[in-house]
Structures are given as structure tokens and as C-alpha cells.
Amino acid sequence: MKKLLFTLLFAITTCLTVSADAQYSLTGKIGGKYAVVFNFYYHSNGRINGSYYYTSRGAGNRIELRGYRSGKTWRIEEYVDGYYNGVFVLVPSFKAKNRRYLPVTVSGTYAAADGRSFGVRMSGTAEDYDW
């Protein structure tokens, strides 16, 4: 019985910890003035997860990100204390480099749950694990 329980627990843990295909580190601005740092993972199933923070508030105040890729667009929702707070709709622009891809720019919009909307521009790197 213990062996069966251990096997099931191992299988579930393995399924829940699917390795990421790429890790993104981006910096930029929301609304042209709010500096942010994004760190997230892109998975082969199209899912995105990670976090970001406003540089003025520091890395200790991370905001959760959950999303997916649809075509060439990323739709990434933000959650504060587990509650939906807004959505980023972003389009990355890639440039091939040394068999890995480097996002040159990421641009789009952020729509807050309260109806406010801001432009978003970021740049950074993608560390590619499987390409």
C-alpha cells in the first residue's frame, strides 16, 4: 500500500512539474512610466506562468502571472492574493541567435480589472531549453 501511494504521489508530482520550454526575463514599462520586471516560463502546451514586480516596490512584492499563447499573441492574467486583477495582451518580436531565440521587444496592452488600460513595452531575453 505504501509503495502504491508513493508511486501515485510521484506520478502526480511529475505531471504537475512539467518542464518549461523557455524562461523569459523582461524589463520595461507599463503606461510609459511604471518600470516592471517580468520573469515567466513558457511551456510546450502553450501555458505561461510566473510573476512580475514594479521596480519601485521591489522584488519582494511579486504579482502572479498565468496565461497562454494564442497564435502570435500572449494573453497573461495577473492575480493579486489569488484574485484576478487584470490582463496583459502582448505580442513578442523574436530574433534568432545561436540556436536560441531572443525577444527583441514585447509590446501590447494591460487592462486593469477596474477598466483602466495602459500600453506596455518590454525587452529582454528568453533562455530556450528545447529548441
C-alpha positions in Angstrom: 0.0 0.0 0.0 2.8 2.4 0.9 4.6 1.6 -2.4 1.4 2.3 -4.4 0.8 5.6 -2.6 4.4 6.6 -3.2 4.1 5.7 -6.9 0.9 7.7 -7.3 2.4 10.7 -5.5 5.5 10.6 -7.7 3.3 10.4 -10.9 1.2 13.3 -9.8 4.2 15.4 -8.9 5.9 14.6 -12.2 2.8 15.7 -14.1 2.5 18.9 -12.2 6.1 19.9 -12.7 6.2 19.8 -16.4 9.5 21.3 -17.5 9.4 24.7 -19.2 10.5 25.1 -22.8 11.7 28.7 -22.3 12.3 31.1 -19.4 11.7 34.8 -20.1 13.3 37.7 -18.3 11.9 41.1 -19.5 12.1 44.6 -18.3 10.1 47.6 -19.5 7.3 50.0 -18.7 3.6 50.0 -18.3 1.9 53.2 -19.3 5.3 54.6 -20.3 6.2 55.3 -16.7 5.8 52.3 -14.4 9.0 50.3 -14.6 8.5 46.5 -14.3 10.5 43.3 -14.3 8.8 40.1 -15.7 10.0 36.6 -15.1 7.9 33.7 -16.5 8.1 30.3 -18.1 6.6 29.3 -21.4 5.5 25.6 -21.7 5.1 23.5 -24.8 1.4 23.2 -24.2 1.1 27.0 -24.7 0.7 27.8 -21.0 2.6 30.7 -19.3 3.3 31.1 -15.6 5.5 33.3 -13.5 5.4 36.7 -11.8 6.4 40.4 -12.1 7.0 43.3 -9.9 7.2 47.1 -10.1 10.8 48.2 -9.6 9.6 51.0 -7.2 8.1 48.3 -4.9 10.9 45.8 -5.1 11.2 42.1 -6.0 9.6 41.2 -2.6 6.3 42.4 -4.0 5.7 40.0 -6.8 2.4 39.7 -8.7 1.4 36.3 -10.0 1.1 35.7 -13.8 -0.9 33.0 -15.5 -1.6 32.8 -19.2 -1.3 31.2 -22.6 -0.2 31.8 -26.1 -2.9 32.1 -28.8 -1.3 32.3 -32.3 1.4 35.0 -32.0 -0.2 36.7 -29.0 0.3 36.1 -25.3 -2.7 36.6 -23.0 -1.3 36.8 -19.5 -3.6 37.4 -16.5 -2.3 38.9 -13.2 -3.5 37.7 -9.8 -3.1 39.6 -6.5 -3.7 37.4 -3.4 -5.3 34.8 -5.7 -7.8 37.3 -7.2 -7.9 38.3 -10.9 -6.6 41.9 -11.2 -6.0 42.5 -14.9 -4.8 41.1 -18.2 -1.8 41.7 -20.5 -2.2 41.1 -24.2 1.3 41.1 -25.6 2.9 40.4 -29.0 6.6 39.3 -28.9 9.1 40.0 -31.7 11.8 37.4 -31.9 15.3 37.4 -33.4 17.2 34.1 -33.9 20.5 34.0 -32.1 22.8 31.0 -31.6 20.0 28.4 -31.9 18.1 30.2 -29.1 15.6 33.0 -29.5 16.0 36.4 -28.1 12.8 38.6 -27.9 13.8 42.0 -29.2 10.7 43.7 -28.0 7.3 42.8 -26.4 4.5 45.3 -26.9 0.8 45.4 -26.2 -1.7 46.5 -23.6 -2.6 46.0 -19.9 -6.2 46.2 -19.0 -6.9 46.5 -15.2 -10.0 44.9 -13.7 -11.2 48.4 -12.9 -11.3 49.3 -16.6 -8.1 51.4 -16.9 -5.9 50.5 -19.8 -2.2 51.1 -20.5 0.3 50.5 -23.2 3.2 48.0 -22.5 6.7 47.8 -23.9 9.4 45.5 -22.7 12.6 43.8 -23.9 14.8 41.1 -22.6 15.9 37.5 -23.1 14.5 34.0 -23.5 16.5 31.1 -22.3 15.4 28.3 -24.5 15.6 24.7 -23.1 14.2 22.6 -26.0 14.6 24.5 -29.3 
